[in-house]
């Protein structure tokens, strides 16, 4: 008797490993996504102003409740603020800069930061607030 040594190829796709990998990736992204947007923790004041629509990533300057100034998440002194921002933005004065100030700090501190930014030629400086909760 002659035996058929060639077997037919297996044509079914096994999706179980694919589903396992996708579930692991889903869990990883669910855990890490909130951590990517935290920044410096401040209690923003509330406002009824309309939100700005923007597609590009703005630079954030944050002043926390103790008056410490941050660029993104890096602590910086007020005197070093403008040279550092100009270095980061390659002297592009049309860069959007969002200023976030804790509601517990002195209004004068926020105005000093805004004055430094607008006095150095940056024209797109905005204050960030949180919407009024009803």
Backbone as a printed PyTorch tensor [residue, N CA C, xyz], in Angstrom:
tensor([[[  0.8030,  -1.1810,   0.0000],
         [  0.0000,   0.0000,   0.0000],
         [  0.8550,   1.2570,   0.0000]],

        [[  0.4340,   2.1990,  -0.7790],
         [  1.1430,   3.4730,  -0.8460],
         [  0.4260,   4.4450,   0.0870]],

        [[  1.2200,   5.0640,   0.8760],
         [  0.6750,   5.9920,   1.8640],
         [  0.8920,   7.4380,   1.4080]],

        [[ -0.0750,   8.2760,   1.5690],
         [  0.0300,   9.6880,   1.1910],
         [  0.7750,  10.4280,   2.3050]],

        [[  2.0220,  10.8050,   2.0420],
         [  2.8300,  11.4740,   3.0630],
         [  2.5870,  12.9730,   3.0860]],

        [[  2.0020,  13.4770,   2.0570],
         [  1.7060,  14.9140,   2.0470],
         [  0.3550,  15.1640,   2.6950]],

        [[  0.3400,  16.0650,   3.6580],
         [ -0.9380,  16.4130,   4.2720],
         [ -1.4140,  17.7520,   3.7080]],

        [[ -2.6670,  17.9780,   3.8050],
         [ -3.2310,  19.2250,   3.3020],
         [ -2.8190,  20.3730,   4.2310]],

        [[ -2.5860,  21.5570,   3.6580],
         [ -2.2210,  22.6960,   4.5090],
         [ -3.4040,  23.1170,   5.3810]],

        [[ -3.0580,  23.6020,   6.5560],
         [ -4.0400,  24.0680,   7.5180],
         [ -4.3790,  25.5140,   7.1710]],

        [[ -5.6080,  25.8000,   6.8040],
         [ -5.9670,  27.1220,   6.2900],
         [ -6.7840,  27.9630,   7.2620]],

        [[ -7.0670,  27.4840,   8.4460],
         [ -7.8210,  28.2760,   9.4180],
         [ -6.8800,  29.2420,  10.1430]],

        [[ -7.3990,  30.4280,  10.4590],
         [ -6.6250,  31.4270,  11.1860],
         [ -6.9840,  31.3210,  12.6590]],

        [[ -5.9710,  31.2480,  13.4950],
         [ -6.1790,  31.1950,  14.9310],
         [ -6.1520,  32.6250,  15.4660]],

        [[ -7.3030,  33.1470,  15.8870],
         [ -7.3890,  34.5350,  16.3400],
         [ -7.1980,  34.6830,  17.8450]],

        [[ -7.0860,  33.6170,  18.5720],
         [ -6.9440,  33.6990,  20.0240],
         [ -5.7020,  34.4850,  20.4440]],

        [[ -4.5200,  34.2380,  19.8880],
         [ -3.3650,  35.0520,  20.2830],
         [ -3.5410,  36.5280,  19.9290]],

        [[ -4.1800,  36.8140,  18.8120],
         [ -4.4290,  38.1920,  18.4140],
         [ -5.3290,  38.8980,  19.4310]],

        [[ -6.3850,  38.2360,  19.8590],
         [ -7.3030,  38.8120,  20.8390],
         [ -6.5860,  39.0210,  22.1730]],

        [[ -5.7500,  38.0810,  22.5770],
         [ -4.9930,  38.2210,  23.8220],
         [ -4.0890,  39.4480,  23.7830]],

        [[ -3.3910,  39.6270,  22.6890],
         [ -2.4880,  40.7700,  22.5550],
         [ -3.2740,  42.0710,  22.5690]],

        [[ -4.3930,  42.1120,  21.8870],
         [ -5.1980,  43.3310,  21.8400],
         [ -5.7630,  43.6820,  23.2210]],

        [[ -6.1720,  42.6960,  23.9980],
         [ -6.6790,  42.9730,  25.3400],
         [ -5.5780,  43.4990,  26.2490]],

        [[ -4.3820,  42.9560,  26.1340],
         [ -3.2570,  43.4490,  26.9380],
         [ -2.9330,  44.8880,  26.5510]],

        [[ -2.9120,  45.1990,  25.2560],
         [ -2.6430,  46.5680,  24.8160],
         [ -3.7310,  47.5300,  25.2840]],

        [[ -4.9760,  47.0910,  25.2580],
         [ -6.0730,  47.9230,  25.7330],
         [ -5.8810,  48.2800,  27.2000]],

        [[ -5.5310,  47.3060,  28.0090],
         [ -5.3180,  47.5590,  29.4380],
         [ -4.1360,  48.5030,  29.6450]],

        [[ -3.0610,  48.3010,  28.9070],
         [ -1.8890,  49.1740,  29.0450],
         [ -2.2560,  50.6150,  28.6990]],

        [[ -2.9700,  50.8270,  27.5930],
         [ -3.3410,  52.1860,  27.2000],
         [ -4.3380,  52.8130,  28.1700]],

        [[ -5.2370,  52.0180,  28.7380],
         [ -6.1880,  52.5540,  29.7070],
         [ -5.4800,  53.0150,  30.9680]],

        [[ -4.4290,  52.3400,  31.3600],
         [ -3.7000,  52.7130,  32.5740],
         [ -2.7900,  53.9100,  32.3180]],

        [[ -2.1200,  53.9550,  31.1720],
         [ -1.1370,  55.0100,  30.9300],
         [ -1.7280,  56.2990,  30.3790]],

        [[ -2.8740,  56.2790,  29.7390],
         [ -3.4410,  57.4910,  29.1330],
         [ -3.6870,  58.6110,  30.1520]],

        [[ -4.2740,  58.3490,  31.3100],
         [ -4.4570,  59.4480,  32.2660],
         [ -3.1380,  60.0120,  32.7950]],

        [[ -2.1030,  59.2200,  32.8290],
         [ -0.8240,  59.6880,  33.3300],
         [ -0.1260,  60.6310,  32.3640]],

        [[ -0.4760,  60.5780,  31.0840],
         [  0.1880,  61.4050,  30.0840],
         [ -0.2880,  62.8430,  30.1020]],

        [[ -1.4360,  63.1350,  30.6700],
         [ -2.0010,  64.4780,  30.6080],
         [ -2.0620,  65.1800,  31.9550]],

        [[ -1.3770,  64.6770,  32.9450],
         [ -1.5030,  65.2370,  34.2840],
         [ -0.8400,  66.6030,  34.4000]],

        [[  0.4480,  66.7210,  34.0920],
         [  1.1510,  67.9860,  34.2390],
         [  1.2870,  68.3610,  35.7000]],

        [[  1.3890,  69.6490,  35.9710],
         [  1.4970,  70.1620,  37.3360],
         [  0.0890,  70.3360,  37.8760]],

        [[ -0.1690,  69.8340,  39.0640],
         [ -1.5030,  69.8770,  39.6550],
         [ -1.8040,  71.2740,  40.1910]],

        [[ -2.8350,  71.9180,  39.6420],
         [ -3.2980,  73.2130,  40.1310],
         [ -4.8130,  73.2090,  40.1450]],

        [[ -5.3850,  74.0180,  41.0340],
         [ -6.8340,  74.2160,  41.0680],
         [ -7.1400,  75.4540,  40.2440]],

        [[ -7.6370,  75.2480,  39.0280],
         [ -7.9150,  76.3630,  38.1300],
         [ -9.1870,  77.0770,  38.5470]],

        [[ -9.2250,  78.3980,  38.3700],
         [-10.4710,  79.1200,  38.6360],
         [-11.5030,  78.7920,  37.5660]],

        [[-12.7750,  79.0070,  37.8880],
         [-13.8480,  78.7110,  36.9530],
         [-14.1790,  79.9430,  36.1250]],

        [[-14.6550,  79.7150,  34.8970],
         [-15.0040,  80.8120,  34.0050],
         [-16.0900,  80.3600,  33.0370]],

        [[-16.9070,  81.3130,  32.5800],
         [-17.9290,  81.0370,  31.5770],
         [-17.4170,  81.2730,  30.1670]],

        [[-16.1500,  81.5820,  29.9880],
         [-15.5910,  81.8890,  28.6690],
         [-15.6290,  80.6580,  27.7760]],

        [[-15.7560,  80.9040,  26.4730],
         [-15.7390,  79.8160,  25.4960],
         [-14.3510,  79.2230,  25.4040]],

        [[-14.2740,  77.9280,  25.1190],
         [-12.9780,  77.2780,  24.9890],
         [-12.3870,  77.5600,  23.6160]],

        [[-11.0490,  77.5550,  23.5480],
         [-10.3460,  77.7810,  22.2960],
         [-10.1870,  76.4620,  21.5670]],

        [[-10.3810,  76.4840,  20.2510],
         [-10.1760,  75.2910,  19.4410],
         [ -8.7870,  75.3660,  18.8350]],

        [[ -7.9860,  74.3050,  19.0390],
         [ -6.6170,  74.3190,  18.5420],
         [ -6.1990,  72.9200,  18.1390]],

        [[ -5.4120,  72.8210,  17.0690],
         [ -4.9230,  71.5270,  16.6060],
         [ -3.4810,  71.2750,  17.0080]],

        [[ -2.7020,  72.3420,  17.2130],
         [ -1.3010,  72.1450,  17.5550],
         [ -1.0950,  72.1720,  19.0630]],

        [[  0.0330,  71.6480,  19.4890],
         [  0.3450,  71.5130,  20.9140],
         [  0.8780,  72.8430,  21.4400]],

        [[  0.1840,  73.5080,  22.3840],
         [  0.6700,  74.7690,  22.9300],
         [  1.7020,  74.5320,  24.0360]],

        [[  2.4230,  75.5640,  24.3760],
         [  3.3360,  75.5170,  25.5060],
         [  2.5560,  75.9540,  26.7420]],

        [[  2.7480,  75.2600,  27.8530],
         [  2.0400,  75.6020,  29.0820],
         [  2.9990,  76.1730,  30.1060]],

        [[  2.6110,  77.3070,  30.6810],
         [  3.3120,  77.8900,  31.8150],
         [  2.3520,  77.7900,  32.9850]],

        [[  2.7800,  77.1480,  34.0560],
         [  1.9070,  76.8870,  35.2020],
         [  2.4730,  77.5610,  36.4460]],

        [[  1.5780,  78.1510,  37.2470],
         [  1.9590,  78.7210,  38.5380],
         [  1.1420,  77.9740,  39.5850]],

        [[  1.8250,  77.2350,  40.4710],
         [  1.0850,  76.4300,  41.4430],
         [  0.6960,  77.2640,  42.6620]],

        [[  0.0860,  76.6270,  43.6530],
         [ -0.4640,  77.3430,  44.8100],
         [  0.5970,  78.0200,  45.6710]],

        [[  1.8600,  77.5960,  45.5680],
         [  2.9350,  78.2400,  46.3360],
         [  3.6590,  79.3000,  45.5210]],

        [[  3.2660,  79.5310,  44.2730],
         [  3.8590,  80.5580,  43.4400],
         [  5.0330,  80.0900,  42.6020]],

        [[  5.2990,  78.7880,  42.5760],
         [  6.3970,  78.2510,  41.7730],
         [  5.9480,  78.1830,  40.3200]],

        [[  6.8200,  78.6210,  39.4170],
         [  6.5060,  78.6670,  37.9870],
         [  7.1010,  77.4390,  37.3070]],

        [[  6.3220,  76.8600,  36.4000],
         [  6.7440,  75.6920,  35.6400],
         [  6.5560,  75.9550,  34.1530]],

        [[  7.4990,  75.4760,  33.3300],
         [  7.2970,  75.3800,  31.8910],
         [  7.0550,  73.9020,  31.6330]],

        [[  5.8560,  73.5950,  31.1190],
         [  5.3870,  72.2130,  31.0140],
         [  5.4540,  71.6220,  32.4240]],

        [[  6.4310,  70.7670,  32.7460],
         [  6.5390,  70.1980,  34.0920],
         [  7.8790,  70.5100,  34.7430]],

        [[  8.6330,  71.4580,  34.1770],
         [  9.9570,  71.8000,  34.6900],
         [  9.8940,  73.1110,  35.4570]],

        [[ 10.3530,  73.0780,  36.7070],
         [ 10.3570,  74.2710,  37.5440],
         [ 11.3770,  75.2740,  37.0220]],

        [[ 11.0050,  76.5700,  37.0740],
         [ 11.8830,  77.6140,  36.5460],
         [ 11.6350,  78.9050,  37.3140]],

        [[ 12.6750,  79.7420,  37.4140],
         [ 12.5490,  81.0480,  38.0590],
         [ 11.9600,  82.0470,  37.0630]],

        [[ 11.3280,  83.1140,  37.5820],
         [ 10.6940,  84.1100,  36.7220],
         [ 11.7130,  84.7770,  35.8010]],

        [[ 12.9200,  85.0310,  36.2860],
         [ 13.9490,  85.6670,  35.4720],
         [ 14.4510,  84.7970,  34.3330]],

        [[ 14.3090,  83.4910,  34.4600],
         [ 14.7600,  82.5660,  33.4170],
         [ 13.6410,  82.1660,  32.4610]],

        [[ 12.4300,  82.6470,  32.7150],
         [ 11.2630,  82.2090,  31.9500],
         [ 11.3700,  82.5660,  30.4650]],

        [[ 11.6050,  83.8190,  30.1610],
         [ 11.6060,  84.2660,  28.7700],
         [ 12.7580,  83.6580,  27.9730]],

        [[ 14.0140,  83.6850,  28.4700],
         [ 15.0730,  83.0510,  27.6760],
         [ 14.8280,  81.5670,  27.4220]],

        [[ 14.2780,  80.8730,  28.3990],
         [ 14.0130,  79.4430,  28.2430],
         [ 12.9130,  79.2020,  27.2120]],

        [[ 11.8270,  79.9880,  27.2600],
         [ 10.7370,  79.8190,  26.2930],
         [ 11.2160,  80.1690,  24.8850]],

        [[ 12.0150,  81.2270,  24.7530],
         [ 12.5360,  81.5840,  23.4280],
         [ 13.4380,  80.4910,  22.8850]],

        [[ 14.2080,  79.8540,  23.7650],
         [ 15.0750,  78.7560,  23.3170],
         [ 14.2490,  77.5550,  22.8860]],

        [[ 13.1930,  77.2520,  23.6230],
         [ 12.3520,  76.0980,  23.2990],
         [ 11.5980,  76.3290,  21.9940]],

        [[ 11.1160,  77.5430,  21.7910],
         [ 10.2910,  77.8320,  20.6130],
         [ 11.1060,  78.3270,  19.4200]],

        [[ 12.4140,  78.3420,  19.5250],
         [ 13.2940,  78.8340,  18.4490],
         [ 12.9530,  80.2710,  18.0640]],

        [[ 12.6650,  81.1080,  19.0620],
         [ 12.3420,  82.5320,  18.8640],
         [ 11.1210,  82.7590,  17.9850]],

        [[ 10.2210,  81.7940,  17.9050],
         [  8.9620,  81.9820,  17.1720],
         [  7.9820,  82.6660,  18.1160]],

        [[  7.7280,  83.9380,  17.8920],
         [  6.8780,  84.7170,  18.7890],
         [  5.3960,  84.4570,  18.5740]],

        [[  5.0360,  83.6580,  17.5590],
         [  3.6280,  83.3270,  17.3330],
         [  3.2370,  82.0010,  17.9860]],

        [[  4.1050,  81.4560,  18.8330],
         [  3.8060,  80.2050,  19.5410],
         [  2.6790,  80.4390,  20.5450]],

        [[  1.7390,  79.5110,  20.6000],
         [  0.6520,  79.6070,  21.5800],
         [  1.1850,  79.2290,  22.9590]],

        [[  0.9390,  80.0910,  23.9270],
         [  1.3650,  79.8470,  25.3030],
         [  0.1310,  79.9380,  26.1880]],

        [[ -0.1370,  78.8640,  26.9340],
         [ -1.2610,  78.8360,  27.8550],
         [ -0.7220,  79.0070,  29.2700]],

        [[ -1.2820,  79.9610,  30.0020],
         [ -0.8730,  80.2150,  31.3830],
         [ -1.9360,  79.6470,  32.2930]],

        [[ -1.5180,  78.7330,  33.1680],
         [ -2.4120,  78.1100,  34.1490],
         [ -1.9880,  78.5840,  35.5320]],

        [[ -2.8700,  79.2670,  36.2440],
         [ -2.5610,  79.7490,  37.5850],
         [ -3.5320,  79.1910,  38.5940]],

        [[ -3.0100,  78.6920,  39.7020],
         [ -3.8540,  78.1740,  40.7730],
         [ -4.7200,  79.3100,  41.3120]],

        [[ -5.9670,  79.0130,  41.6420],
         [ -6.8640,  80.0660,  42.1020],
         [ -6.4970,  80.5960,  43.4820]],

        [[ -5.6360,  79.9130,  44.2170],
         [ -5.2540,  80.3550,  45.5510],
         [ -4.0930,  81.3390,  45.5420]],

        [[ -3.4110,  81.5440,  44.4070],
         [ -2.2490,  82.4340,  44.3930],
         [ -2.6630,  83.8740,  44.1670]],

        [[ -1.7300,  84.7700,  44.4290],
         [ -1.9200,  86.2010,  44.2540],
         [ -2.0940,  86.5250,  42.7720]],

        [[ -3.0720,  87.3350,  42.4530],
         [ -3.3400,  87.7290,  41.0660],
         [ -2.1420,  88.4450,  40.4550]],

        [[ -1.3940,  89.1610,  41.2820],
         [ -0.2250,  89.8820,  40.7980],
         [  0.8490,  88.9580,  40.2450]],

        [[  0.9800,  87.7710,  40.8170],
         [  1.9760,  86.8050,  40.3280],
         [  1.6310,  86.3610,  38.9130]],

        [[  0.3500,  86.1020,  38.6530],
         [ -0.0830,  85.7100,  37.3150],
         [  0.1380,  86.8720,  36.3400]],

        [[ -0.1610,  88.0840,  36.7700],
         [  0.0070,  89.2460,  35.9030],
         [  1.4790,  89.5190,  35.6080]],

        [[  2.3790,  89.2460,  36.5510],
         [  3.8140,  89.4080,  36.2860],
         [  4.2660,  88.4370,  35.1980]],

        [[  3.7910,  87.1940,  35.2750],
         [  4.1430,  86.2010,  34.2560],
         [  3.5710,  86.6180,  32.9040]],

        [[  2.2970,  87.0430,  32.8730],
         [  1.6850,  87.5020,  31.6190],
         [  2.4190,  88.7200,  31.0660]],

        [[  2.8140,  89.6380,  31.9380],
         [  3.5460,  90.8270,  31.5080],
         [  4.8960,  90.4720,  30.9040]],

        [[  5.5930,  89.5260,  31.5240],
         [  6.8820,  89.0850,  30.9860],
         [  6.6990,  88.4760,  29.5960]],

        [[  5.6750,  87.6470,  29.4420],
         [  5.4440,  86.9710,  28.1600],
         [  5.0550,  87.9550,  27.0570]],

        [[  4.0700,  88.8040,  27.3450],
         [  3.6310,  89.7360,  26.3000],
         [  4.6650,  90.8410,  26.0720]],

        [[  5.4080,  91.2220,  27.0960],
         [  6.4440,  92.2340,  26.9390],
         [  7.6220,  91.7450,  26.1130]],

        [[  7.8060,  90.4420,  26.0370],
         [  8.9100,  89.8980,  25.2510],
         [  8.5010,  89.6190,  23.8010]],

        [[  7.2490,  89.9200,  23.4560],
         [  6.8230,  89.8060,  22.0690],
         [  5.8980,  88.6520,  21.7490]],

        [[  5.6150,  87.7810,  22.7000],
         [  4.6980,  86.6670,  22.4350],
         [  3.2810,  87.2260,  22.3360]],

        [[  2.6170,  86.9480,  21.2070],
         [  1.3080,  87.5500,  20.9550],
         [  0.1380,  86.6110,  21.2130]],

        [[  0.3870,  85.3240,  21.3420],
         [ -0.7000,  84.3650,  21.5270],
         [ -0.6270,  83.7510,  22.9220]],

        [[ -0.8610,  84.5810,  23.9340],
         [ -0.8200,  84.1360,  25.3230],
         [ -2.2590,  84.0900,  25.8280]],

        [[ -2.6570,  82.9610,  26.4190],
         [ -4.0280,  82.7880,  26.9030],
         [ -4.0240,  82.2670,  28.3280]],

        [[ -5.0560,  82.6320,  29.0710],
         [ -5.2510,  82.0990,  30.4280],
         [ -6.1340,  80.8620,  30.3400]],

        [[ -5.8150,  79.8560,  31.1350],
         [ -6.6040,  78.6300,  31.1710],
         [ -7.4380,  78.6240,  32.4490]],

        [[ -8.7140,  78.3310,  32.3020],
         [ -9.6170,  78.1600,  33.4360],
         [-10.3980,  76.8810,  33.2360]],

        [[-11.1120,  76.4650,  34.2560],
         [-11.9810,  75.3090,  34.0970],
         [-13.4120,  75.8120,  33.9510]],

        [[-14.2520,  75.0640,  33.2330],
         [-15.6330,  75.5110,  33.0410],
         [-16.3820,  75.5580,  34.3650]],

        [[-17.3500,  76.4480,  34.4420],
         [-18.1770,  76.5710,  35.6420],
         [-19.0310,  75.3370,  35.7740]],

        [[-18.9740,  74.7070,  36.9480],
         [-19.8030,  73.5170,  37.1740],
         [-21.1530,  73.9540,  37.6950]],

        [[-22.1990,  73.3800,  37.1440],
         [-23.5620,  73.7610,  37.5390],
         [-24.0580,  72.8950,  38.6450]]])
